[in-house]
Amino acid sequence: MDLLKTSRVLVALLCISAVLCVEVARYDNYPVYEVTIGSADQLRVLQELRESSDSYIFLHGGSKIGDKFNVVVAPHKLADFTETLENDYIKFRMIEENLQQSIDEERTRIETKRTKGVFDWTDYHDLNEIHDWLDSLASEYQHVEVIEGGHSYENRSIKGVKVSYKAGNPGIFLEAGIHAREWISPATVTYILNELLTSEDQAVRNIAENYDWYVFPSVNPDGYVYTHKKDRLWRKTRTPYKGGCFGADPNRNWDFHWAEQGTSNRCNSETYGGPHAFSEVETKSLSKYIESLKGKIQAYIAFHSYSQLLLFPYGHTGEHTPNHDDLNDIAEATVKSLAKRYGTRYTYGNIYDAIYPASGASADWVYGTLGVKVAYTYELRPSSNSWNGFVLPPKQIIPTGEETLDSLVTLVEESAKKGYYEN
């Protein structure tokens, strides 16, 4: 009898475990608000609100008077949220009534598409599909080599490829997917990679064949998988920490002026910088791989979303880099090139001034620690006026890839003119 009871308990526990394992975060009746900041006091109120509860998800924000914030609010917090804003005379408006509807539409579409087994840019792909595609490129093209930038906490590969048409080329590193929910980032980088291999455009062929490309579509693989399986709006890594919270912001975790600006020391915060620099195995192992390329890479370009920005160091201070004028000139030419195809307007500048203070970022670390003087971060489509930047419709993948590649050609050409790839 005792054995039978024990068996029943085990079965019950397994059933409970199975239910817990398939739980998915839902955002039913979670509205999205656009909040406009009109004063320094209002900015302070909103920042305090951001740190006060995990029931607010800031999709987009800023640091200056006049900036707009897009905020997802849990239904049980609606009264507190609106009352706080009203009491401080902060302008706000609802721009989406039910966030879950968009997520459901995206999930249904992807599950239907997946049965086709085709890797293209008409929809988003999960991590296994991306990794399998990278493997297939190495089998198909003799100048493509699969490389590994480390492993994640859950022991997934940080997989990339090196594209090298000839020895002696200067190197360019493309990083994508460091923030898990920014799906347009891996999609854009895989689009660019494909064009580097297949495009017949002379300008694309020139940069493809005269530079070595180190391309990593998803450098936060655990987080990316989690957005596909459990929580579409997850941003961080998946390292477990005390208090029942998970993950650090991998773009606040690099060991260059770590935790000085624009980070949180709250584990539950989306901008939690971690308990110490390089606490996350993803950033630590990837940094070691990048260090092994010292002298081989002359440019580092990270891809994020969203806001339509082209950013360069520094993020921890408003002080300008020694080559600020060059970086600014290159960025100006780059965003002009990007706008030509579809009229998409980007703004540009150093991180601290153009978007908000943020220390411990990968591009800053590469610039400040390894001396890679061409270091940029794209914030891709859509503009900051949109609320659905992370759940971007797939019809925008190819246009985003096309215009970003146009701009990348210009970025490389303009930085070459300034002598940044000379041996």
Backbone hydrogen bonds, N-H to C=O, Kabsch-Sander energy under -0.5 kcal/mol:
donor,donor_aa,acceptor,acceptor_aa,energy
5,K,1,M,-2.5
6,T,2,D,-2.5
7,S,3,L,-2.3
8,R,4,L,-2.3
9,V,5,K,-2.5
10,L,6,T,-2.4
11,V,7,S,-2.5
12,A,8,R,-2.6
13,L,9,V,-2.7
14,L,10,L,-2.5
15,C,11,V,-2.4
16,I,12,A,-2.5
17,S,13,L,-2.8
18,A,14,L,-2.4
19,V,15,C,-2.2
20,L,16,I,-2.5
21,C,17,S,-2.3
22,V,18,A,-1.1
22,V,19,V,-0.6
23,E,20,L,-1.0
25,A,230,K,-2.9
30,Y,27,Y,-1.9
32,V,96,E,-2.9
33,Y,71,V,-3.0
34,E,93,R,-3.0
35,V,33,Y,-0.6
35,V,69,F,-3.1
36,T,91,K,-2.3
37,I,67,D,-2.4
43,L,39,S,-2.0
44,R,40,A,-2.1
45,V,41,D,-2.2
46,L,42,Q,-2.3
47,Q,43,L,-2.3
48,E,44,R,-2.4
49,L,45,V,-2.2
50,R,46,L,-2.2
51,E,47,Q,-1.5
52,S,48,E,-0.9
52,S,49,L,-0.6
53,S,49,L,-0.8
56,Y,53,S,-0.8
57,I,72,V,-2.4
58,F,56,Y,-0.6
59,L,57,I,-0.9
59,L,70,N,-2.3
60,H,70,N,-1.3
66,G,37,I,-2.9
67,D,64,K,-2.2
69,F,35,V,-3.0
70,N,60,H,-2.0
71,V,33,Y,-2.8
71,V,69,F,-0.6
72,V,57,I,-3.2
73,V,31,P,-2.1
74,A,55,S,-2.1
77,K,74,A,-2.1
78,L,75,P,-1.3
81,F,77,K,-2.8
82,T,78,L,-2.7
83,E,79,A,-2.2
84,T,80,D,-2.2
85,L,81,F,-2.1
86,E,82,T,-2.6
87,N,83,E,-2.6
88,D,84,T,-1.2
89,Y,86,E,-1.4
90,I,85,L,-2.9
91,K,36,T,-0.7
93,R,34,E,-1.8
95,I,32,V,-3.0
96,E,32,V,-1.4
99,L,30,Y,-2.3
100,Q,27,Y,-1.5
101,Q,98,N,-1.0
102,S,98,N,-0.6
102,S,99,L,-0.7
103,I,99,L,-1.5
104,D,100,Q,-3.0
105,E,101,Q,-2.1
106,E,102,S,-2.1
107,R,103,I,-2.6
108,T,104,D,-2.6
109,R,105,E,-2.0
110,I,106,E,-2.4
111,E,107,R,-2.5
112,T,108,T,-1.9
113,K,109,R,-2.3
114,R,110,I,-2.4
115,T,111,E,-0.6
115,T,112,T,-0.6
116,K,113,K,-2.1
117,G,114,R,-1.2
120,D,118,V,-0.9
130,I,126,D,-2.0
131,H,127,L,-2.8
132,D,128,N,-2.7
133,W,129,E,-2.0
134,L,130,I,-2.2
135,D,131,H,-2.3
136,S,132,D,-2.1
137,L,133,W,-1.9
138,A,134,L,-1.7
139,S,135,D,-1.4
140,E,136,S,-1.8
141,Y,137,L,-2.8
144,V,141,Y,-1.4
145,E,162,K,-2.3
147,I,160,G,-2.5
149,G,158,I,-3.4
152,S,156,R,-2.1
155,N,152,S,-1.7
158,I,150,G,-2.6
159,K,157,S,-1.3
160,G,147,I,-2.6
161,V,215,V,-2.0
162,K,145,E,-3.0
163,V,213,W,-2.5
164,S,143,H,-2.4
164,S,162,K,-0.6
169,N,166,K,-0.9
171,G,296,K,-1.0
172,I,212,D,-2.7
173,F,299,A,-2.5
174,L,214,Y,-3.2
175,E,173,F,-0.5
175,E,301,I,-2.6
176,A,216,F,-1.8
177,G,303,F,-0.7
180,A,178,I,-0.6
180,A,235,R,-1.6
181,R,234,W,-0.6
182,E,179,H,-1.6
183,W,181,R,-1.9
185,S,182,E,-1.9
187,A,183,W,-1.7
188,T,184,I,-2.2
189,V,185,S,-2.2
190,T,186,P,-2.5
191,Y,187,A,-1.8
192,I,188,T,-2.5
193,L,189,V,-2.5
194,N,190,T,-2.4
195,E,191,Y,-2.1
196,L,192,I,-2.4
197,L,193,L,-1.1
198,T,194,N,-2.0
199,S,195,E,-2.3
205,R,201,D,-2.7
206,N,202,Q,-2.1
207,I,203,A,-1.7
208,A,204,V,-2.5
209,E,205,R,-2.4
210,N,206,N,-1.3
212,D,170,P,-3.1
213,W,163,V,-2.4
214,Y,172,I,-2.7
214,Y,212,D,-0.5
215,V,161,V,-2.9
215,V,213,W,-0.7
216,F,174,L,-2.6
216,F,214,Y,-0.5
218,S,159,K,-0.5
219,V,176,A,-2.1
224,Y,220,N,-2.2
225,V,221,P,-2.5
226,Y,222,D,-2.2
227,T,223,G,-1.9
228,H,224,Y,-1.2
229,K,225,V,-1.9
230,K,226,Y,-3.1
231,D,226,Y,-2.4
234,W,231,D,-1.9
237,T,248,A,-2.0
241,Y,245,C,-2.9
244,G,241,Y,-0.8
245,C,241,Y,-0.7
247,G,239,T,-4.1
249,D,272,Y,-3.5
252,R,249,D,-2.0
254,W,360,G,-2.5
256,F,254,W,-2.2
260,E,257,H,-1.5
264,S,271,T,-2.1
267,C,265,N,-0.6
269,S,266,R,-1.6
272,Y,269,S,-1.4
273,G,264,S,-1.8
278,F,253,N,-3.4
279,S,276,H,-1.5
284,K,280,E,-2.5
285,S,281,V,-2.6
286,L,282,E,-2.1
287,S,283,T,-2.3
288,K,284,K,-1.6
289,Y,285,S,-1.8
290,I,286,L,-2.6
291,E,287,S,-2.6
292,S,288,K,-1.5
293,L,289,Y,-0.5
293,L,290,I,-1.5
294,K,291,E,-1.6
296,K,293,L,-3.2
297,I,293,L,-1.2
298,Q,171,G,-3.1
299,A,171,G,-1.1
300,Y,374,V,-2.7
301,I,173,F,-3.0
302,A,376,Y,-2.7
303,F,175,E,-2.2
304,H,378,Y,-3.1
306,Y,380,L,-0.6
307,S,380,L,-1.7
307,S,382,P,-1.4
308,Q,379,E,-0.7
308,Q,380,L,-1.4
309,L,379,E,-1.6
310,L,347,T,-2.0
311,L,377,T,-3.0
312,F,349,G,-1.4
324,H,321,T,-1.7
327,L,323,N,-2.5
328,N,324,H,-2.7
329,D,325,D,-2.4
330,I,326,D,-2.8
331,A,327,L,-2.2
332,E,328,N,-2.3
333,A,329,D,-2.1
334,T,330,I,-2.2
335,V,331,A,-2.6
336,K,332,E,-1.6
337,S,333,A,-1.9
338,L,334,T,-2.1
339,A,335,V,-1.6
340,K,336,K,-0.6
340,K,337,S,-0.9
341,R,338,L,-0.5
342,Y,338,L,-0.6
343,G,339,A,-1.9
346,Y,344,T,-0.6
347,T,308,Q,-1.7
349,G,310,L,-1.7
351,I,312,F,-2.4
352,Y,314,Y,-2.4
353,D,350,N,-0.6
354,A,350,N,-3.1
355,I,351,I,-2.0
356,Y,351,I,-1.3
358,A,315,G,-2.3
359,S,261,Q,-2.8
360,G,256,F,-1.0
365,W,361,A,-2.1
366,V,362,S,-2.6
367,Y,363,A,-2.1
368,G,364,D,-3.4
369,T,365,W,-2.8
370,L,365,W,-0.8
370,L,366,V,-0.9
371,G,367,Y,-0.7
372,V,366,V,-1.8
373,K,371,G,-0.9
374,V,298,Q,-0.7
375,A,373,K,-0.7
376,Y,300,Y,-2.2
377,T,311,L,-2.4
378,Y,302,A,-3.0
379,E,309,L,-2.9
380,L,304,H,-3.0
380,L,378,Y,-0.6
384,S,307,S,-0.7
386,S,383,S,-1.8
396,Q,393,P,-2.0
397,I,394,P,-2.0
398,I,394,P,-0.5
400,T,396,Q,-2.1
401,G,397,I,-2.7
402,E,398,I,-3.0
403,E,399,P,-2.4
404,T,400,T,-2.1
405,L,401,G,-2.4
406,D,402,E,-2.3
407,S,403,E,-2.0
408,L,404,T,-2.4
409,V,405,L,-2.3
410,T,406,D,-1.5
411,L,407,S,-2.8
412,V,408,L,-2.6
413,E,409,V,-2.6
414,E,410,T,-3.1
415,S,411,L,-2.0
416,A,412,V,-2.1
417,K,413,E,-2.0
418,K,414,E,-1.0
419,G,416,A,-1.9
420,Y,415,S,-2.1
422,E,419,G,-0.8
